[in-house]
């Protein structure tokens, strides 16, 4: 049996914290502060967010796109009503 070494909950929490941090940044940011994530992990998360189209790379840093800053409101639909 294979043992999973990754802690998916910690990874998801770290990605959520980085996304919240960059969406609240007032301007272009260079890298993730060390109190949120290590520099190496922060770079990997920023690249992953950029691949998803949530942030973009500018000349000297990163900036959040509108999809991350103003997420769409979702309406809950009950399948039994339709």
Phi and psi restraints in degrees (range 20) as a CNS / XPLOR table:
assign (resid 1 and name C) (resid 2 and name N)
       (resid 2 and name CA) (resid 2 and name C) 1.0 -85.7 20.0 2
assign (resid 2 and name N) (resid 2 and name CA)
       (resid 2 and name C) (resid 3 and name N) 1.0 135.5 20.0 2
assign (resid 2 and name C) (resid 3 and name N)
       (resid 3 and name CA) (resid 3 and name C) 1.0 -101.5 20.0 2
assign (resid 3 and name N) (resid 3 and name CA)
       (resid 3 and name C) (resid 4 and name N) 1.0 126.8 20.0 2
assign (resid 3 and name C) (resid 4 and name N)
       (resid 4 and name CA) (resid 4 and name C) 1.0 -81.7 20.0 2
assign (resid 4 and name N) (resid 4 and name CA)
       (resid 4 and name C) (resid 5 and name N) 1.0 123.2 20.0 2
assign (resid 4 and name C) (resid 5 and name N)
       (resid 5 and name CA) (resid 5 and name C) 1.0 -88.2 20.0 2
assign (resid 5 and name N) (resid 5 and name CA)
       (resid 5 and name C) (resid 6 and name N) 1.0 -21.0 20.0 2
assign (resid 5 and name C) (resid 6 and name N)
       (resid 6 and name CA) (resid 6 and name C) 1.0 -82.6 20.0 2
assign (resid 6 and name N) (resid 6 and name CA)
       (resid 6 and name C) (resid 7 and name N) 1.0 143.9 20.0 2
assign (resid 6 and name C) (resid 7 and name N)
       (resid 7 and name CA) (resid 7 and name C) 1.0 -102.4 20.0 2
assign (resid 7 and name N) (resid 7 and name CA)
       (resid 7 and name C) (resid 8 and name N) 1.0 99.3 20.0 2
assign (resid 7 and name C) (resid 8 and name N)
       (resid 8 and name CA) (resid 8 and name C) 1.0 -65.6 20.0 2
assign (resid 8 and name N) (resid 8 and name CA)
       (resid 8 and name C) (resid 9 and name N) 1.0 -31.6 20.0 2
assign (resid 8 and name C) (resid 9 and name N)
       (resid 9 and name CA) (resid 9 and name C) 1.0 -66.9 20.0 2
assign (resid 9 and name N) (resid 9 and name CA)
       (resid 9 and name C) (resid 10 and name N) 1.0 -43.0 20.0 2
assign (resid 9 and name C) (resid 10 and name N)
       (resid 10 and name CA) (resid 10 and name C) 1.0 -65.6 20.0 2
assign (resid 10 and name N) (resid 10 and name CA)
       (resid 10 and name C) (resid 11 and name N) 1.0 -40.1 20.0 2
assign (resid 10 and name C) (resid 11 and name N)
       (resid 11 and name CA) (resid 11 and name C) 1.0 -64.3 20.0 2
assign (resid 11 and name N) (resid 11 and name CA)
       (resid 11 and name C) (resid 12 and name N) 1.0 -43.0 20.0 2
assign (resid 11 and name C) (resid 12 and name N)
       (resid 12 and name CA) (resid 12 and name C) 1.0 -65.2 20.0 2
assign (resid 12 and name N) (resid 12 and name CA)
       (resid 12 and name C) (resid 13 and name N) 1.0 -39.5 20.0 2
assign (resid 12 and name C) (resid 13 and name N)
       (resid 13 and name CA) (resid 13 and name C) 1.0 -65.1 20.0 2
assign (resid 13 and name N) (resid 13 and name CA)
       (resid 13 and name C) (resid 14 and name N) 1.0 -40.5 20.0 2
assign (resid 13 and name C) (resid 14 and name N)
       (resid 14 and name CA) (resid 14 and name C) 1.0 -65.1 20.0 2
assign (resid 14 and name N) (resid 14 and name CA)
       (resid 14 and name C) (resid 15 and name N) 1.0 -42.8 20.0 2
assign (resid 14 and name C) (resid 15 and name N)
       (resid 15 and name CA) (resid 15 and name C) 1.0 -64.4 20.0 2
assign (resid 15 and name N) (resid 15 and name CA)
       (resid 15 and name C) (resid 16 and name N) 1.0 -38.3 20.0 2
assign (resid 15 and name C) (resid 16 and name N)
       (resid 16 and name CA) (resid 16 and name C) 1.0 -63.7 20.0 2
assign (resid 16 and name N) (resid 16 and name CA)
       (resid 16 and name C) (resid 17 and name N) 1.0 -42.7 20.0 2
assign (resid 16 and name C) (resid 17 and name N)
       (resid 17 and name CA) (resid 17 and name C) 1.0 -64.3 20.0 2
assign (resid 17 and name N) (resid 17 and name CA)
       (resid 17 and name C) (resid 18 and name N) 1.0 -40.1 20.0 2
assign (resid 17 and name C) (resid 18 and name N)
       (resid 18 and name CA) (resid 18 and name C) 1.0 -66.1 20.0 2
assign (resid 18 and name N) (resid 18 and name CA)
       (resid 18 and name C) (resid 19 and name N) 1.0 -42.0 20.0 2
assign (resid 18 and name C) (resid 19 and name N)
       (resid 19 and name CA) (resid 19 and name C) 1.0 -63.6 20.0 2
assign (resid 19 and name N) (resid 19 and name CA)
       (resid 19 and name C) (resid 20 and name N) 1.0 -41.3 20.0 2
assign (resid 19 and name C) (resid 20 and name N)
       (resid 20 and name CA) (resid 20 and name C) 1.0 -65.1 20.0 2
assign (resid 20 and name N) (resid 20 and name CA)
       (resid 20 and name C) (resid 21 and name N) 1.0 -39.7 20.0 2
assign (resid 20 and name C) (resid 21 and name N)
       (resid 21 and name CA) (resid 21 and name C) 1.0 -64.4 20.0 2
assign (resid 21 and name N) (resid 21 and name CA)
       (resid 21 and name C) (resid 22 and name N) 1.0 -47.6 20.0 2
assign (resid 21 and name C) (resid 22 and name N)
       (resid 22 and name CA) (resid 22 and name C) 1.0 -73.2 20.0 2
assign (resid 22 and name N) (resid 22 and name CA)
       (resid 22 and name C) (resid 23 and name N) 1.0 -29.4 20.0 2
assign (resid 22 and name C) (resid 23 and name N)
       (resid 23 and name CA) (resid 23 and name C) 1.0 -71.8 20.0 2
assign (resid 23 and name N) (resid 23 and name CA)
       (resid 23 and name C) (resid 24 and name N) 1.0 -23.2 20.0 2
assign (resid 23 and name C) (resid 24 and name N)
       (resid 24 and name CA) (resid 24 and name C) 1.0 -93.8 20.0 2
assign (resid 24 and name N) (resid 24 and name CA)
       (resid 24 and name C) (resid 25 and name N) 1.0 -1.5 20.0 2
assign (resid 24 and name C) (resid 25 and name N)
       (resid 25 and name CA) (resid 25 and name C) 1.0 -72.5 20.0 2
assign (resid 25 and name N) (resid 25 and name CA)
       (resid 25 and name C) (resid 26 and name N) 1.0 133.9 20.0 2
assign (resid 25 and name C) (resid 26 and name N)
       (resid 26 and name CA) (resid 26 and name C) 1.0 -74.8 20.0 2
assign (resid 26 and name N) (resid 26 and name CA)
       (resid 26 and name C) (resid 27 and name N) 1.0 -21.0 20.0 2
assign (resid 26 and name C) (resid 27 and name N)
       (resid 27 and name CA) (resid 27 and name C) 1.0 -148.3 20.0 2
assign (resid 27 and name N) (resid 27 and name CA)
       (resid 27 and name C) (resid 28 and name N) 1.0 -166.2 20.0 2
assign (resid 27 and name C) (resid 28 and name N)
       (resid 28 and name CA) (resid 28 and name C) 1.0 -65.4 20.0 2
assign (resid 28 and name N) (resid 28 and name CA)
       (resid 28 and name C) (resid 29 and name N) 1.0 136.6 20.0 2
assign (resid 28 and name C) (resid 29 and name N)
       (resid 29 and name CA) (resid 29 and name C) 1.0 -116.6 20.0 2
assign (resid 29 and name N) (resid 29 and name CA)
       (resid 29 and name C) (resid 30 and name N) 1.0 149.2 20.0 2
assign (resid 29 and name C) (resid 30 and name N)
       (resid 30 and name CA) (resid 30 and name C) 1.0 -85.6 20.0 2
assign (resid 30 and name N) (resid 30 and name CA)
       (resid 30 and name C) (resid 31 and name N) 1.0 -50.9 20.0 2
assign (resid 30 and name C) (resid 31 and name N)
       (resid 31 and name CA) (resid 31 and name C) 1.0 -155.2 20.0 2
assign (resid 31 and name N) (resid 31 and name CA)
       (resid 31 and name C) (resid 32 and name N) 1.0 167.4 20.0 2
assign (resid 31 and name C) (resid 32 and name N)
       (resid 32 and name CA) (resid 32 and name C) 1.0 -71.9 20.0 2
assign (resid 32 and name N) (resid 32 and name CA)
       (resid 32 and name C) (resid 33 and name N) 1.0 132.2 20.0 2
assign (resid 32 and name C) (resid 33 and name N)
       (resid 33 and name CA) (resid 33 and name C) 1.0 -63.1 20.0 2
assign (resid 33 and name N) (resid 33 and name CA)
       (resid 33 and name C) (resid 34 and name N) 1.0 149.3 20.0 2
assign (resid 33 and name C) (resid 34 and name N)
       (resid 34 and name CA) (resid 34 and name C) 1.0 -65.2 20.0 2
assign (resid 34 and name N) (resid 34 and name CA)
       (resid 34 and name C) (resid 35 and name N) 1.0 -20.1 20.0 2
assign (resid 34 and name C) (resid 35 and name N)
       (resid 35 and name CA) (resid 35 and name C) 1.0 -76.3 20.0 2
assign (resid 35 and name N) (resid 35 and name CA)
       (resid 35 and name C) (resid 36 and name N) 1.0 -13.0 20.0 2
assign (resid 35 and name C) (resid 36 and name N)
       (resid 36 and name CA) (resid 36 and name C) 1.0 -96.1 20.0 2
assign (resid 36 and name N) (resid 36 and name CA)
       (resid 36 and name C) (resid 37 and name N) 1.0 -50.1 20.0 2
assign (resid 36 and name C) (resid 37 and name N)
       (resid 37 and name CA) (resid 37 and name C) 1.0 -155.4 20.0 2
assign (resid 37 and name N) (resid 37 and name CA)
       (resid 37 and name C) (resid 38 and name N) 1.0 159.0 20.0 2
assign (resid 37 and name C) (resid 38 and name N)
       (resid 38 and name CA) (resid 38 and name C) 1.0 -65.7 20.0 2
assign (resid 38 and name N) (resid 38 and name CA)
       (resid 38 and name C) (resid 39 and name N) 1.0 153.3 20.0 2
assign (resid 38 and name C) (resid 39 and name N)
       (resid 39 and name CA) (resid 39 and name C) 1.0 -56.4 20.0 2
assign (resid 39 and name N) (resid 39 and name CA)
       (resid 39 and name C) (resid 40 and name N) 1.0 -39.8 20.0 2
assign (resid 39 and name C) (resid 40 and name N)
       (resid 40 and name CA) (resid 40 and name C) 1.0 -67.7 20.0 2
assign (resid 40 and name N) (resid 40 and name CA)
       (resid 40 and name C) (resid 41 and name N) 1.0 -45.3 20.0 2
assign (resid 40 and name C) (resid 41 and name N)
       (resid 41 and name CA) (resid 41 and name C) 1.0 -66.6 20.0 2
assign (resid 41 and name N) (resid 41 and name CA)
       (resid 41 and name C) (resid 42 and name N) 1.0 -37.9 20.0 2
assign (resid 41 and name C) (resid 42 and name N)
       (resid 42 and name CA) (resid 42 and name C) 1.0 -61.5 20.0 2
assign (resid 42 and name N) (resid 42 and name CA)
       (resid 42 and name C) (resid 43 and name N) 1.0 -42.5 20.0 2
assign (resid 42 and name C) (resid 43 and name N)
       (resid 43 and name CA) (resid 43 and name C) 1.0 -62.5 20.0 2
assign (resid 43 and name N) (resid 43 and name CA)
       (resid 43 and name C) (resid 44 and name N) 1.0 -42.4 20.0 2
assign (resid 43 and name C) (resid 44 and name N)
       (resid 44 and name CA) (resid 44 and name C) 1.0 -63.4 20.0 2
assign (resid 44 and name N) (resid 44 and name CA)
       (resid 44 and name C) (resid 45 and name N) 1.0 -41.4 20.0 2
assign (resid 44 and name C) (resid 45 and name N)
       (resid 45 and name CA) (resid 45 and name C) 1.0 -68.0 20.0 2
assign (resid 45 and name N) (resid 45 and name CA)
       (resid 45 and name C) (resid 46 and name N) 1.0 -41.2 20.0 2
assign (resid 45 and name C) (resid 46 and name N)
       (resid 46 and name CA) (resid 46 and name C) 1.0 -62.5 20.0 2
assign (resid 46 and name N) (resid 46 and name CA)
       (resid 46 and name C) (resid 47 and name N) 1.0 -40.8 20.0 2
assign (resid 46 and name C) (resid 47 and name N)
       (resid 47 and name CA) (resid 47 and name C) 1.0 -63.7 20.0 2
assign (resid 47 and name N) (resid 47 and name CA)
       (resid 47 and name C) (resid 48 and name N) 1.0 -40.9 20.0 2
assign (resid 47 and name C) (resid 48 and name N)
       (resid 48 and name CA) (resid 48 and name C) 1.0 -64.6 20.0 2
assign (resid 48 and name N) (resid 48 and name CA)
       (resid 48 and name C) (resid 49 and name N) 1.0 -41.1 20.0 2
assign (resid 48 and name C) (resid 49 and name N)
       (resid 49 and name CA) (resid 49 and name C) 1.0 -65.5 20.0 2
assign (resid 49 and name N) (resid 49 and name CA)
       (resid 49 and name C) (resid 50 and name N) 1.0 -35.7 20.0 2
assign (resid 49 and name C) (resid 50 and name N)
       (resid 50 and name CA) (resid 50 and name C) 1.0 -67.6 20.0 2
assign (resid 50 and name N) (resid 50 and name CA)
       (resid 50 and name C) (resid 51 and name N) 1.0 -38.7 20.0 2
assign (resid 50 and name C) (resid 51 and name N)
       (resid 51 and name CA) (resid 51 and name C) 1.0 -63.9 20.0 2
assign (resid 51 and name N) (resid 51 and name CA)
       (resid 51 and name C) (resid 52 and name N) 1.0 -30.6 20.0 2
assign (resid 51 and name C) (resid 52 and name N)
       (resid 52 and name CA) (resid 52 and name C) 1.0 -80.9 20.0 2
assign (resid 52 and name N) (resid 52 and name CA)
       (resid 52 and name C) (resid 53 and name N) 1.0 -8.0 20.0 2
assign (resid 52 and name C) (resid 53 and name N)
       (resid 53 and name CA) (resid 53 and name C) 1.0 84.2 20.0 2
assign (resid 53 and name N) (resid 53 and name CA)
       (resid 53 and name C) (resid 54 and name N) 1.0 15.8 20.0 2
assign (resid 53 and name C) (resid 54 and name N)
       (resid 54 and name CA) (resid 54 and name C) 1.0 -88.9 20.0 2
assign (resid 54 and name N) (resid 54 and name CA)
       (resid 54 and name C) (resid 55 and name N) 1.0 -25.9 20.0 2
assign (resid 54 and name C) (resid 55 and name N)
       (resid 55 and name CA) (resid 55 and name C) 1.0 -134.9 20.0 2
assign (resid 55 and name N) (resid 55 and name CA)
       (resid 55 and name C) (resid 56 and name N) 1.0 167.1 20.0 2
assign (resid 55 and name C) (resid 56 and name N)
       (resid 56 and name CA) (resid 56 and name C) 1.0 -138.2 20.0 2
assign (resid 56 and name N) (resid 56 and name CA)
       (resid 56 and name C) (resid 57 and name N) 1.0 155.2 20.0 2
assign (resid 56 and name C) (resid 57 and name N)
       (resid 57 and name CA) (resid 57 and name C) 1.0 -88.9 20.0 2
assign (resid 57 and name N) (resid 57 and name CA)
       (resid 57 and name C) (resid 58 and name N) 1.0 131.8 20.0 2
assign (resid 57 and name C) (resid 58 and name N)
       (resid 58 and name CA) (resid 58 and name C) 1.0 -115.2 20.0 2
assign (resid 58 and name N) (resid 58 and name CA)
       (resid 58 and name C) (resid 59 and name N) 1.0 -175.0 20.0 2
assign (resid 58 and name C) (resid 59 and name N)
       (resid 59 and name CA) (resid 59 and name C) 1.0 -46.3 20.0 2
assign (resid 59 and name N) (resid 59 and name CA)
       (resid 59 and name C) (resid 60 and name N) 1.0 -51.1 20.0 2
assign (resid 59 and name C) (resid 60 and name N)
       (resid 60 and name CA) (resid 60 and name C) 1.0 -125.1 20.0 2
assign (resid 60 and name N) (resid 60 and name CA)
       (resid 60 and name C) (resid 61 and name N) 1.0 14.0 20.0 2
assign (resid 60 and name C) (resid 61 and name N)
       (resid 61 and name CA) (resid 61 and name C) 1.0 -173.6 20.0 2
assign (resid 61 and name N) (resid 61 and name CA)
       (resid 61 and name C) (resid 62 and name N) 1.0 -154.5 20.0 2
assign (resid 61 and name C) (resid 62 and name N)
       (resid 62 and name CA) (resid 62 and name C) 1.0 -125.4 20.0 2
assign (resid 62 and name N) (resid 62 and name CA)
       (resid 62 and name C) (resid 63 and name N) 1.0 148.6 20.0 2
assign (resid 62 and name C) (resid 63 and name N)
       (resid 63 and name CA) (resid 63 and name C) 1.0 -139.6 20.0 2
assign (resid 63 and name N) (resid 63 and name CA)
       (resid 63 and name C) (resid 64 and name N) 1.0 141.6 20.0 2
assign (resid 63 and name C) (resid 64 and name N)
       (resid 64 and name CA) (resid 64 and name C) 1.0 -75.4 20.0 2
assign (resid 64 and name N) (resid 64 and name CA)
       (resid 64 and name C) (resid 65 and name N) 1.0 142.1 20.0 2
assign (resid 64 and name C) (resid 65 and name N)
       (resid 65 and name CA) (resid 65 and name C) 1.0 -90.3 20.0 2
assign (resid 65 and name N) (resid 65 and name CA)
       (resid 65 and name C) (resid 66 and name N) 1.0 169.1 20.0 2
assign (resid 65 and name C) (resid 66 and name N)
       (resid 66 and name CA) (resid 66 and name C) 1.0 -63.9 20.0 2
assign (resid 66 and name N) (resid 66 and name CA)
       (resid 66 and name C) (resid 67 and name N) 1.0 -28.0 20.0 2
assign (resid 66 and name C) (resid 67 and name N)
       (resid 67 and name CA) (resid 67 and name C) 1.0 -63.7 20.0 2
assign (resid 67 and name N) (resid 67 and name CA)
       (resid 67 and name C) (resid 68 and name N) 1.0 -29.6 20.0 2
assign (resid 67 and name C) (resid 68 and name N)
       (resid 68 and name CA) (resid 68 and name C) 1.0 -87.9 20.0 2
assign (resid 68 and name N) (resid 68 and name CA)
       (resid 68 and name C) (resid 69 and name N) 1.0 -34.8 20.0 2
assign (resid 68 and name C) (resid 69 and name N)
       (resid 69 and name CA) (resid 69 and name C) 1.0 -75.7 20.0 2
assign (resid 69 and name N) (resid 69 and name CA)
       (resid 69 and name C) (resid 70 and name N) 1.0 -43.1 20.0 2
assign (resid 69 and name C) (resid 70 and name N)
       (resid 70 and name CA) (resid 70 and name C) 1.0 -124.1 20.0 2
assign (resid 70 and name N) (resid 70 and name CA)
       (resid 70 and name C) (resid 71 and name N) 1.0 78.2 20.0 2
assign (resid 70 and name C) (resid 71 and name N)
       (resid 71 and name CA) (resid 71 and name C) 1.0 -64.8 20.0 2
assign (resid 71 and name N) (resid 71 and name CA)
       (resid 71 and name C) (resid 72 and name N) 1.0 151.6 20.0 2
assign (resid 71 and name C) (resid 72 and name N)
       (resid 72 and name CA) (resid 72 and name C) 1.0 -69.6 20.0 2
assign (resid 72 and name N) (resid 72 and name CA)
       (resid 72 and name C) (resid 73 and name N) 1.0 144.1 20.0 2
assign (resid 72 and name C) (resid 73 and name N)
       (resid 73 and name CA) (resid 73 and name C) 1.0 -82.6 20.0 2
assign (resid 73 and name N) (resid 73 and name CA)
       (resid 73 and name C) (resid 74 and name N) 1.0 132.1 20.0 2
assign (resid 73 and name C) (resid 74 and name N)
       (resid 74 and name CA) (resid 74 and name C) 1.0 -103.7 20.0 2
assign (resid 74 and name N) (resid 74 and name CA)
       (resid 74 and name C) (resid 75 and name N) 1.0 141.0 20.0 2
assign (resid 74 and name C) (resid 75 and name N)
       (resid 75 and name CA) (resid 75 and name C) 1.0 -102.9 20.0 2
assign (resid 75 and name N) (resid 75 and name CA)
       (resid 75 and name C) (resid 76 and name N) 1.0 127.2 20.0 2
assign (resid 75 and name C) (resid 76 and name N)
       (resid 76 and name CA) (resid 76 and name C) 1.0 -76.6 20.0 2
assign (resid 76 and name N) (resid 76 and name CA)
       (resid 76 and name C) (resid 77 and name N) 1.0 130.7 20.0 2
assign (resid 76 and name C) (resid 77 and name N)
       (resid 77 and name CA) (resid 77 and name C) 1.0 -116.5 20.0 2
assign (resid 77 and name N) (resid 77 and name CA)
       (resid 77 and name C) (resid 78 and name N) 1.0 130.2 20.0 2
assign (resid 77 and name C) (resid 78 and name N)
       (resid 78 and name CA) (resid 78 and name C) 1.0 -89.0 20.0 2
assign (resid 78 and name N) (resid 78 and name CA)
       (resid 78 and name C) (resid 79 and name N) 1.0 120.4 20.0 2
assign (resid 78 and name C) (resid 79 and name N)
       (resid 79 and name CA) (resid 79 and name C) 1.0 -67.0 20.0 2
assign (resid 79 and name N) (resid 79 and name CA)
       (resid 79 and name C) (resid 80 and name N) 1.0 -19.9 20.0 2
assign (resid 79 and name C) (resid 80 and name N)
       (resid 80 and name CA) (resid 80 and name C) 1.0 -76.3 20.0 2
assign (resid 80 and name N) (resid 80 and name CA)
       (resid 80 and name C) (resid 81 and name N) 1.0 -22.1 20.0 2
assign (resid 80 and name C) (resid 81 and name N)
       (resid 81 and name CA) (resid 81 and name C) 1.0 -77.0 20.0 2
assign (resid 81 and name N) (resid 81 and name CA)
       (resid 81 and name C) (resid 82 and name N) 1.0 -30.1 20.0 2
